[in-house]
């Protein structure tokens, strides 16, 4: 690991679906996940200490189906730059939400990831 670089940790997941209500019903019934009411068309999920938390949303045009892990970083702009230098493509630049910044990238092999920086 490069000097001064901090280890990014997986802090969540996102399930994108064109039928988010159907996905909510499935995951809550099958796995007992607690799903909150939508905020920003995103439904937060709590797995209640059994693992990492996440959410379900209607998949946007740039990621209609699939699962993305969320990786917490200390400096989102530095992490985006480092990712681009290593072959990643930025799908959505840094976005500002209550209490955190979020960006979406695709790694060089086609996997979608989210980067989160807490404020």
Secondary structure by P-SEA (a helix, b strand, c coil): cccccccccccbbbbbbccaaaaaaaaaaacccccccccccbbbbbccccccccccccccccccbbbbbbbbbccaaaaaaaaaaacccccccccccccbbbbbbbcccbbbbbbbbcc
